C-alpha cells in the first residue's frame, strides 16, 4: 500500500478512498476478484453500491500498474511489482482459482522479432496459464 501511496504522490494522482479500499481488498486476497465481488465488499465497507465506483477504481489501479486484469477469469489481482513496467505471467489454479504472478524472461516469448517483421510495436504481453496449485494437487492425490 505504501508504494501505491508514494507513486500517487510522486505522479500527482489521487488515491481516493474507493481506490484505496479496492487496492486493500486485492492485496488481502490471493485469488482474483471479480468486479461484482469487489462491489459487494465495498458495500460491506460502507461505500456506495453502484458498479461504476468499482469499475472506475479498478480502471485506475490497472492503468497505473497496481493491479492486473486476469482475462480468463474476468477478474482482478493486485500487482506484485507495482509501479514497474513488466510483462507478467499468471499461474491460475483451475480448482481454487488462486492466482500467482510470476516474472519470466520467457513472458514475451520472443515476439519482438515477429513484431518487427510485421511492423508492429508490442506494448504489453501477458501470459495466463491454467493448472493446479500444489495445495489442490495434494488434495487430488488423497
C-alpha positions in Angstrom: 0.0 0.0 0.0 2.9 2.4 0.8 4.4 2.0 -2.7 1.0 2.9 -4.2 0.7 6.0 -2.0 4.3 7.1 -2.8 3.7 6.5 -6.6 0.4 8.5 -6.5 2.1 11.4 -4.6 5.1 11.4 -7.0 2.8 11.4 -10.1 0.2 13.7 -8.7 -2.5 11.1 -8.8 -5.4 10.8 -6.3 -5.7 7.6 -4.4 -9.3 8.2 -3.4 -10.9 6.3 -0.5 -12.6 3.9 -3.0 -9.4 3.3 -5.0 -7.5 2.7 -1.7 -10.2 0.3 -0.5 -10.2 -1.7 -3.7 -6.4 -2.0 -3.6 -6.6 -3.1 0.0 -9.1 -5.8 -0.9 -7.0 -7.0 -3.8 -3.9 -7.1 -1.6 -5.7 -9.1 1.1 -6.8 -11.8 -1.4 -4.5 -14.4 -3.0 -7.1 -15.0 -5.8 -8.6 -12.9 -8.4 -11.7 -11.0 -7.5 -14.5 -10.1 -10.0 -15.9 -6.6 -10.1 -19.2 -7.6 -8.5 -17.4 -9.4 -5.7 -15.4 -6.2 -5.2 -18.6 -4.2 -5.3 -20.1 -6.4 -2.6 -17.0 -6.0 -0.4 -17.1 -2.2 -1.0 -20.8 -2.1 0.1 -19.9 -4.1 3.2 -17.2 -1.4 3.9 -19.8 1.4 3.6 -19.2 2.6 0.1 -22.0 3.2 -2.4 -23.1 0.0 -4.2 -23.1 1.3 -7.8 -21.0 -0.6 -10.3 -19.2 2.5 -11.7 -17.5 3.0 -8.4 -15.8 -0.4 -8.5 -15.1 -0.2 -12.3 -13.5 3.3 -12.1 -11.3 2.2 -9.1 -10.2 -0.9 -11.0 -9.5 1.0 -14.2 -7.3 3.4 -12.2 -5.5 0.6 -10.5 -4.8 -1.3 -13.7 -3.9 1.8 -15.7 -1.3 2.8 -13.0 0.2 -0.7 -12.6 -1.3 -1.5 -9.1 -3.5 -4.3 -10.4 -3.9 -6.7 -13.4 -7.0 -8.0 -15.1 -7.0 -11.8 -15.5 -8.9 -12.1 -18.8 -9.5 -15.8 -18.3 -11.4 -15.2 -15.1 -12.7 -11.7 -15.9 -11.3 -10.7 -12.5 -8.5 -8.7 -11.0 -5.4 -9.2 -8.8 -3.0 -6.9 -7.1 0.3 -6.5 -8.9 3.3 -8.0 -7.2 5.6 -5.3 -8.8 3.6 -2.1 -8.6 4.9 0.9 -10.4 7.2 -1.1 -12.7 6.7 -1.8 -16.4 6.8 -5.6 -16.8 5.2 -8.5 -18.7 3.6 -10.7 -16.0 2.8 -14.4 -16.3 -0.1 -15.7 -14.2 -0.5 -19.2 -12.9 -4.2 -19.9 -12.3 -5.4 -22.9 -10.3 -8.4 -24.4 -12.0 -9.8 -25.7 -8.7 -9.3 -22.9 -6.1 -8.7 -20.1 -8.6 -5.7 -18.9 -6.6 -3.5 -16.7 -8.9 0.2 -16.4 -8.7 2.0 -13.6 -10.6 5.5 -14.6 -11.9 8.2 -12.9 -13.9 10.0 -14.8 -16.5 12.3 -13.8 -19.3 10.1 -16.0 -21.4 7.0 -13.9 -20.8 7.3 -12.1 -24.1 8.1 -15.3 -26.0 10.5 -13.6 -28.4 7.6 -11.9 -30.1 9.7 -8.8 -30.6 11.3 -10.3 -33.8 8.0 -11.3 -35.2 6.5 -7.9 -34.3 9.5 -6.2 -36.0 8.9 -8.1 -39.2 5.2 -7.3 -39.1 5.8 -3.6 -38.4 4.0 -3.9 -35.0 5.1 -2.5 -31.7 4.2 -4.7 -28.7 3.2 -2.7 -25.7 2.1 -5.4 -23.4 2.4 -9.2 -23.2 0.5 -11.2 -20.5 0.6 -15.0 -20.2 -2.2 -16.8 -18.3 -1.5 -20.5 -17.6 -4.2 -22.7 -16.1 -3.3 -25.7 -13.9 -3.4 -27.0 -10.4 -1.6 -25.4 -7.4 0.4 -27.5 -5.0 -2.3 -27.4 -2.3 -5.0 -28.7 -4.7 -2.7 -31.3 -6.2 -2.1 -32.7 -2.7 -5.8 -32.9 -2.2 -6.3 -34.7 -5.5 -3.7 -37.3 -4.5 -5.7 -38.3 -1.4 
